[in-house]
């Protein structure tokens, strides 16, 4: 079906237009009769259309209100766009300025990748037992499950940057605070995702292990784990990809990585360095995405990761 | 009828057993190599990220004391008491924080809607089945990728210099990042749309915009709305930290409280943020279920 492209369709349109010119007026003239014959199509669509338009008007009114309250003005937008254009001209050509600075940036990028890698991995290891505790089919106590879920939700409700600021107060400035921040914020998400993966396992292998006299630990090891490990691996890799992006910004609050240099370059208005750093991030993210997608493909096949 | 399983003779069983052992050994070796590579990567990453376990475990009690200080008043009339014992005193800034939270939600709302509109427009140019030409498709796809990959906070940092401090640069930063993220999802939805209605409208002589309006839009609108709601949740969390770079919302006050060690204020604002985020998650979840009728998006 996907072969119909507009290039081919354009050739047909000439003919279609002639047919339409002949058919259109006839159908329009016949409209009252058609409306009488198919009241459900014409009548129903009108009520739906009113509802749709109502929703859109409401959304738009909200947007206008928000823009008004948040102090938007055309003058500000206009001068701001002028400034942005000015910055953009200062950004070319992207350059790290000096070689030592280039190597500094490369090291910071490595730091960012390390933060994302370690943070994701530790979060996954810590969340693994929690996933079992929060899963309905492993721990049947409803109250317990509710408590773990709320706990995980609370952790998830706090942004990674807030965690970074808090960890900086504990272990000081530097990439280690970044690792801990990513770990904490992912712990909440992983716990929830893992427990969902565990809850959707096929019960038949579990029954099989039970029928051969396996203990509950045997059930987890031989019936549940083989089913959930590929799913979990996919999710961990997917989070690693997105954490490379988050790890670039936690440096802005002082938790290590390339974000520190980026915010410094912006604050000191070194626009050529800014564009160079952004390019570095773009390239790094693209490369990591490629590698991670390939590993994910090898581990779980081309399955969609629910995140 | 009872079934019996006869055992193969030893000389026929031996090669089978050997093959099995070989296969298992190969798998085990692969696992070992994988684990080795992982371990080396972990050590290298730990080295680069300056992981200092001695320092961490030396400071581990300060995690406890930090949490402890978060839930106690650190000064004033009630110094040392648990914050919940005097909720009025704990939430002394409720009026200001409530207003800032409202501003945060509005930032997320405006940013999400503007971004969704942008993503909506670009998705039709970037979708394989509707693209006008390979060149415009390439440009639209790369542009969305750029918007998506640069974190919203980086846009906010730059915009704060261009537009001045306040909520406006925050909204624009959220909008641009959302445009990239939603644009990609929308593109996938459009590419998965049923093409038969498109053939129908094309046969009836519809233009490109008419085709989108009458053949594509009815199929995809509920999916678009569902994704946009999901993104709104994400953006509320994002808008709460926009203030860290001076781009409006509750983040400005939160960062100040964390930096200046006003522990009770930090916990009060965190509780308010978490409650807001949970309430919004709950509301959007309800709306999404009504929209897509139990299907998962």
Interface residues (C-beta under 8 A of the other chain):
Chain A: X1 X2 X4 X5 X6 X7 X9 X12 X13 X16 X17 X19 X20 X59 X62 X63 X65 X66 X67 X69 X70 X71 X72 X76 X77 X79 X80 X81 X83 X84 X87 X107 X110 X111 X113 X114 X115 X117 X118 X121 X153 X154 X157 X158 X159 X161 X162 X165 X166 X169 X170 X171 X172 X174 X175 X176 X178 X179 X245 X246 X248 X249 X252 X253 X256 X259 X262 X263 X266 X269 X274 X278 X281 X282 X285 X286 X306
Chain B: X41 X42 X44 X45 X46 X48 X49 X50 X51 X52 X55 X56 X59 X62 X63 X66 X103 X106 X107 X109 X110 X113 X114 X128 X129 X130 X131 X132 X133 X146 X149 X150 X151 X153 X154 X157 X158 X159 X161 X162 X163 X164 X166 X167 X168 X169 X171 X194 X195 X196 X198 X199 X202 X203 X204 X205 X208 X237 X238 X240 X241 X244 X245 X248 X254 X255 X258 X259 X261 X270 X273 X274 X277 X278 X281 X296
